[in-house]
């Protein structure tokens, strides 16, 4: 290995620094891979359609509006603090260290388990090609592959995720084409006469309540655009580039999901068959393109899911790296987690730890994983809305190079929408309500650790990037 390929060690007295090797396009490719629009269309959208029927169009459109509000919030906060700690580093600097640490606890648990939830989808779609696959084993292997890839240079990962993302977008284009080339009903039916499956196999008008309830699920289908902040310390001109990446990622995500979903709703040969199917997308593709095309698309979705695992592995590893840099654990563990690979400039031990924990989580009960991760995002979103309001009032975000329009409309409206999501989850005894309880428990445990361990030890110091500039 040539000496020129070695990254210089951290200077004495300064925290370890990541290699700044990303431009806006590279960051955008990784972020879109983490969002994984194809996985949302094939895995989350059928649940929304099953609940709201053709009213799912309105659900995804409304969720896109909420996404715009949150993208403004993320963009302004990330422009002020484009740090690899992401949401917790921002909240800690605007609302205080205790709220910041609580957000760290929520994000840490969620990200590690979400990796397992997504990886379990690889076996599902590979099962179309190879029957009898062991889902958890395939998922763990997918996590292991993602771990190895994520250790390489961030520019290499941008290239890898970009190639997989192109395949993913190709699958969505095919899905859109199948629908728009075989339109069975006018677009006005989706707008003015939405219908859903009724008891007895018929169709009934979709109520506004069902559409609103499904919107709570659709919001999560767009999630991930804010993850650009995790690569802030590896992106050139981060205060501007990260904000741009977030806004572009949200726009592309909404288009990449809403367009094919609309195509399916307009082009399904039989709405009763579509809405009553246990495998809606498989039914639609097979009916319009045949079994061979369904097999090809299933393979593309499996690759899209693997791509999402790689992207989420990258940002989760950086979260764990940041937690070590801020002195969250013991000195020995913190030192290991902040180790930078001498050639690739990546947090390689944090990446390995992320992979090991997520691979183990693949063998947990899937319903348990959904309960634990279900509503923590709502709490994090709410904290960010409060953070952007506080940042304007106390001046902690005064240096942000992006300022949202019409402040404080976006955070206030987003808080109202999040309150509605909590209300809908509280009404769901199967997943929603238990998930709210688990979220509250994680917040309480995080607060307890902060008070009983970190505060007694002398505090919790937020470090990194000189608070976000290019010169980190």
Secondary structure, DSSP 8 states (H G I E B T S, - for coil): --GGGS-----TTS-------B-HHHHHHHHHHHH-HHHIIIIIHHHHHHHHGGGHHHHHHHHHHHHHHHHHHHHHHHHH---TTTHHHHHHHHT-HHHHHHHHHHHHHHHHHHHHHHHHHHHHHHTTTSTT--HHHHHHHHHHHHHHHHHS-HHHHHHHHHHHHHHHHHHHHHHHHHHHTT--S-HHHHHH--EEE-TTS-EEE--HHHHHHHHHHHHHHTTTGGGGGGGGGGBTTHHHHHHHHHHHHHHHHHHHHHHHHHHHHHH-S-HHHHHH-SSHHHHHHHHHH-HHHHHHHHHHHHHHHHHHHHHHHHHHHHHHHHHHHTT-S-HHHHHHHT---TTT-S-HHHHHHHHHHHHHHTTS-HHHHHHHHTTHHHHHHHHHHHHHHHHHHHSTTTT-S---TTTTHHHHHHHHHHHHHHHHHHT-TTTHHHHHHHHHHHHHHHHHHIIIIIHHHT-----SGGGT-TT-
